[in-house]
Amino acid sequence: MTVVNQPTLTVALLLLISFTGAAGIDPHVGKALASLSRIIKFFEESLNPDEELVPDLLFGVAFGIGQIRVFNRHLEKNVCTVNATGPEKEELSGTLDDIEVKMSQILRENRKKVPDKGDKYEKLLVDKMLDPALWAIDQPLREDSLIHPHNSPNSTMNEEEMSDLLFGGLPTEEMSDFCLSEILGVRSERCYVSSVCKEVLIKGGPSTGYPLTHRLVYVQAARQAKCRTLGPPQLVQAYIRHYCSMILAETEMIADFDFPSMMIDLFVEQVALCGAEGFTEFTRQEWVDEIFRWQRSEGCFGSGADYYYETQSTTPTNHEREEDALMESDCLMHFTGVAIAAIATSIRPMVECTDYDYTTRPTEQHE
């Protein structure tokens, strides 16, 4: 595939944005594509070439590439779409091709900026996690398919209570990385699951916030790597549905509290991970619009001035936090990464039919 230059991509996006507004495709598709274009421009023009990057920034790029590939494959196979005819889908597919090429180039050029800490296992794990093919999660879109006991929240939640939710239970970040390195074949034979990892990530007690999303990522990685050590595919899907049901209750609570600044990074991560599983409860348009709103003029996401991390000990063990760092632009790397993943994931539900199992039914056009 030929790499397109930035002017070519920008012109293609401008044409598609006006085209989607005039045609039947949801105009929010144009907003999502424009948002990704701004992110690409940030990487190409504003990111310091000597700046070290945390892996999660590039993980978001790899995850987004995987999701774009899935949707583009569906467009090529003529999977059921809403109000999109052949020419419209062809135009959209071409623009997605261009974005994928640019994002793949960004991933290749910036991998060397992840610092080598001298741990060979960590380096190998980063290489595995930054493979877009691992995150080409391809699940039918499903509407209102999760069980989510949702209670009206209290009128207020203080910072300590928010921090408890963000980092509730196990696994820790180090434990999650260790178990991922096991099942992805970094520390042992591929698909190996130790009793410790099974106990913590599958059978362990209740988790909330980042520990809960880390449980989900572990199961997703095992399924995508075609491992059967967690059980048959039906059981693995049951784990994923269970985790996303619990996550949805948190995501709705964050929205009900009008998106507190210290919780929006988690919110966006939840939208990306469970949205990729086809649960359209997570990619509802008003939530995606909030993510668009958090994008800075430079193209990246977040601000060190309004973002909060718990650093003090509130329990016998300090809260651990998602690894993040400020860029010289004052944006946050982890937040920018999960935003890339969430926006890329949100495009498919804007166009493709829901509750349509393309794995067992012939493709068709839904006008």
C-alpha positions in Angstrom: 0.0 0.0 0.0 1.4 3.4 -1.0 1.9 5.9 1.8 -0.1 9.0 1.2 1.2 12.4 2.2 -0.5 14.6 4.7 -2.1 17.0 2.2 -3.6 14.1 0.3 -5.1 12.7 3.5 -6.5 16.2 4.5 -8.1 16.7 1.1 -9.7 13.2 1.2 -11.1 13.9 4.7 -12.5 17.3 3.7 -14.3 15.7 0.7 -15.6 12.9 2.8 -16.8 15.2 5.6 -18.9 17.3 3.2 -20.0 14.1 1.4 -21.3 12.4 4.6 -23.2 15.6 5.5 -24.9 15.6 2.1 -25.4 11.8 1.8 -27.0 9.3 4.1 -23.9 8.4 6.2 -24.0 9.7 9.8 -22.3 13.2 9.8 -20.6 12.1 13.1 -18.4 9.8 10.9 -16.9 12.9 9.4 -16.2 14.3 12.9 -14.5 11.1 14.0 -12.4 11.0 10.8 -11.4 14.7 11.3 -10.5 13.9 14.9 -8.2 11.1 13.9 -6.7 13.4 11.2 -5.9 16.0 13.9 -4.2 13.3 16.0 -2.1 12.2 13.0 -1.1 15.9 12.4 -0.1 16.2 16.1 2.2 13.2 15.8 3.7 14.5 12.6 4.1 18.2 13.5 3.9 18.8 17.2 5.4 15.7 19.0 8.9 16.3 20.1 11.1 13.8 18.1 13.3 13.3 21.2 10.5 12.8 23.6 10.2 9.4 25.4 6.8 7.8 25.2 4.9 5.5 27.5 3.8 2.3 25.8 0.1 3.1 26.4 0.2 6.0 23.9 1.3 3.7 21.1 -1.0 0.9 22.4 -3.9 3.2 21.6 -2.5 3.7 18.1 -2.2 -0.1 17.6 -5.7 -0.7 19.0 -7.1 1.9 16.7 -5.4 0.4 13.6 -6.9 -3.0 14.5 -10.4 -1.5 14.7 -10.1 0.4 11.5 -8.9 -2.8 9.7 -12.0 -4.7 11.0 -14.4 -2.1 9.8 -12.7 -1.7 6.4 -12.8 -5.5 6.0 -16.6 -5.3 6.6 -17.0 -2.6 4.1 -15.2 -4.6 1.5 -17.4 -7.6 2.2 -20.5 -5.5 2.0 -21.7 -6.2 5.5 -25.1 -4.7 6.3 -24.9 -0.9 6.7 -27.5 1.8 7.4 -28.2 4.4 4.8 -24.9 3.9 2.9 -24.7 2.9 -0.7 -21.8 1.5 -2.7 -20.2 4.8 -3.7 -20.4 6.2 -0.2 -18.9 3.0 1.3 -16.1 3.1 -1.3 -15.3 6.7 -0.4 -15.3 5.9 3.3 -13.2 2.8 2.8 -10.6 4.8 0.8 -10.3 7.4 3.6 -10.0 4.7 6.3 -7.2 3.1 4.2 -5.4 6.5 4.2 -5.8 6.9 7.9 -4.6 3.3 8.6 -1.5 3.9 6.5 -0.6 7.1 8.4 -1.3 5.5 11.8 0.8 2.5 10.9 3.6 4.8 9.9 3.3 6.7 13.3 3.4 3.4 15.1 6.6 2.2 13.3 8.4 5.5 13.6 7.7 6.0 17.3 8.2 2.5 18.8 11.9 3.4 19.4 10.8 6.2 21.7 9.6 3.8 24.3 12.5 3.7 26.7 14.3 0.3 27.2 14.4 -0.2 31.0 16.7 -3.2 30.7 13.9 -5.8 31.3 13.9 -8.1 28.4 10.4 -9.5 29.3 8.9 -6.0 29.4 10.4 -5.1 26.0 9.0 -8.3 24.5 5.6 -7.7 26.1 5.5 -4.2 24.6 6.3 -5.6 21.2 3.4 -8.1 21.5 0.9 -5.5 22.8 1.8 -3.1 20.0 0.8 -5.5 17.2 -2.4 -4.2 15.6 -3.3 -7.7 14.5 -3.8 -8.7 18.2 -6.5 -5.9 18.5 -8.4 -6.6 15.3 -11.4 -7.6 17.6 -14.2 -8.5 15.3 -17.5 -9.0 17.1 -21.1 -8.4 15.8 -22.6 -5.1 17.0 -25.2 -5.7 19.8 -27.6 -3.2 21.3 -28.9 -3.4 24.9 -27.3 -6.8 25.4 -25.6 -6.2 28.7 -26.9 -6.6 32.2 -26.1 -3.5 34.1 -27.7 -2.8 37.5 -27.7 0.9 37.4 -28.6 2.9 40.5 -28.9 6.6 40.7 -25.6 7.9 42.1 -25.2 9.9 45.3 -25.4 13.6 44.7 -21.6 13.9 45.3 -18.5 11.8 45.4 -15.3 13.1 47.0 -11.8 12.6 45.6 -11.0 9.7 48.0 -14.1 7.8 46.9 -13.3 8.4 43.3 -9.8 7.2 43.8 -11.1 4.1 45.6 -13.2 3.3 42.5 -10.4 4.0 40.1 -8.0 1.5 41.7 -10.3 -1.0 43.5 -9.1 -4.6 43.8 -6.7 -6.6 41.8 -4.7 -6.9 39.6 -2.1 -4.3 40.1 -0.5 -2.9 36.9 2.7 -5.0 37.5 0.6 -8.1 38.1 -1.4 -7.5 34.9 1.8 -7.1 32.8 3.2 -10.3 34.3 0.1 -12.3 33.4 -0.1 -10.9 30.0 3.5 -11.8 29.4 2.6 -15.4 30.4 -0.3 -15.9 28.1 1.3 -14.1 25.1 4.3 -16.3 25.3 6.9 -13.8 26.7 7.8 -15.6 29.9 6.7 -19.1 29.0 5.0 -21.2 26.4 2.3 -19.2 24.7 -1.1 -19.5 26.3 0.3 -20.6 29.7 -1.9 -19.5 32.6 -0.4 -19.9 36.1 -2.6 -20.6 39.1 -1.7 -17.1 40.4 -2.9 -15.4 37.3 -6.1 -17.5 37.1 -6.9 -16.7 40.7 -6.3 -13.0 40.4 -7.7 -12.3 36.9 -10.5 -14.8 36.6 -11.5 -16.0 40.1 -10.4 -13.0 42.2 -12.6 -10.8 44.3 -14.4 -7.7 43.0 -12.5 -5.1 41.1 -13.4 -1.6 39.9 -11.8 1.0 37.6 -8.5 0.2 36.0 -8.1 -3.2 37.7 -11.4 -4.3 36.1 -10.4 -3.0 32.6 -7.1 -4.9 33.1 -9.0 -8.1 33.7 -10.9 -7.5 30.5 -7.7 -6.8 28.5 -6.2 -10.1 29.8 -9.2 -12.1 28.6 -9.3 -10.2 25.3 -5.6 -10.9 24.6 -6.1 -14.6 25.4 -9.0 -14.9 23.0 -7.2 -12.9 20.3 -4.1 -15.0 20.6 -6.4 -18.1 20.1 -5.7 -19.5 23.5 -8.0 -22.1 25.0 -6.4 -22.3 28.4 -9.1 -20.0 29.9 -11.9 -22.3 28.7 -13.9 -22.8 25.5 -14.9 -19.8 23.4 -18.4 -19.6 25.0 -16.9 -19.3 28.5 -14.4 -16.6 27.4 -17.2 -14.6 25.8 -19.2 -15.0 29.0 -16.2 -13.5 31.0 -16.1 -10.6 28.6 -19.8 -9.9 28.8 -19.7 -10.1 32.6 -16.8 -7.7 32.8 -18.3 -5.2 30.3 -21.6 -5.4 32.3 -19.8 -4.3 35.4 -17.8 -1.7 33.5 -20.9 -0.2 32.0 -22.3 0.5 35.4 -19.2 2.5 36.2 -19.2 4.3 32.8 -22.8 5.4 33.3 -22.0 6.6 36.8 -19.1 8.7 35.5 -21.5 10.2 32.9 -24.1 10.9 35.6 -21.5 12.8 37.6 -20.9 14.9 34.5 -17.4 13.5 33.8 -15.2 14.4 36.7 -11.7 15.3 35.3 -10.0 12.6 37.4 -12.2 9.9 35.9 -12.4 10.8 32.2 -9.3 8.8 31.3 -10.9 5.7 32.7 -14.2 6.5 31.0 -12.5 6.7 27.6 -10.6 3.4 28.2 -13.9 1.7 29.0 -15.5 3.0 25.8 -12.6 1.7 23.7 -12.3 -1.7 25.2 -16.0 -2.7 25.5 -17.0 -0.7 22.4 -14.6 -2.9 20.5 -16.6 -6.0 21.7 -19.6 -4.7 19.8 -21.5 -3.5 22.9 -23.1 -0.3 21.4 -24.1 0.9 24.9 -20.5 2.2 25.1 -20.4 4.0 21.7 -23.6 6.0 22.2 -23.2 9.3 20.3 -23.5 11.6 23.3 -20.5 9.9 24.9 -18.4 10.0 21.7 -19.2 13.7 21.4 -17.8 14.2 24.9 -14.5 12.6 23.8 -14.4 14.9 20.8 -14.8 17.8 23.2 -11.7 16.8 25.2 -9.4 17.0 22.2 -7.1 20.0 22.4 -6.3 22.3 19.5 -3.0 20.6 19.0 -4.8 17.3 18.3 -3.8 15.5 21.5 -5.9 14.9 24.7 -5.9 15.9 28.3 -4.1 18.6 30.3 -1.8 18.4 33.2 -3.6 21.4 34.7 -6.9 19.7 35.1 -6.0 16.0 35.5 -5.7 14.3 38.9 -3.8 11.3 40.1 -4.0 10.0 43.6 -0.4 9.9 45.1 -1.0 9.7 48.8 -1.7 6.5 50.7 -5.3 6.1 51.7 -5.1 2.4 52.6 -2.2 0.3 53.9 -1.1 0.0 50.3 -0.7 3.0 48.0 -3.0 3.3 45.1 -1.4 2.4 41.9 -2.1 4.5 38.8 -2.1 4.0 35.1 1.3 4.9 33.7 1.1 8.3 32.2 3.3 11.3 31.4 2.9 14.8 30.3 4.0 15.6 26.8 5.7 18.9 26.1 2.4 20.1 24.7 0.9 19.6 28.2 -1.2 16.7 26.9 -1.3 13.3 28.5 0.1 10.2 26.8 -2.2 7.6 28.3 -5.3 9.7 27.8 -4.3 10.5 24.2 -3.7 6.7 23.6 -7.1 5.6 24.9 -8.8 8.4 23.0 -7.3 7.2 19.7 -8.6 3.7 20.5 -12.1 4.9 21.5 -12.6 7.2 18.4 -11.4 4.5 16.0 -13.8 2.0 17.7 -16.7 4.4 17.5 -16.8 4.7 13.7 -18.1 1.3 12.9 -21.3 1.6 15.1 -22.1 4.8 13.3 -22.5 3.0 9.9 -22.9 -0.7 10.4 -26.2 -2.5 11.3 -26.6 -3.6 14.9 -27.9 -7.0 16.0 -26.9 -8.5 12.7 -24.7 -11.6 12.9 -22.5 -11.4 9.8 -20.7 -14.5 10.9 -23.6 -16.7 10.1 -25.8 -14.7 7.7 -25.1 -13.5 4.1 -24.0 -9.9 3.6 -26.7 -7.5 2.5 -27.3 -3.9 2.0 -29.8 -2.2 4.3 -31.1 1.0 2.9 
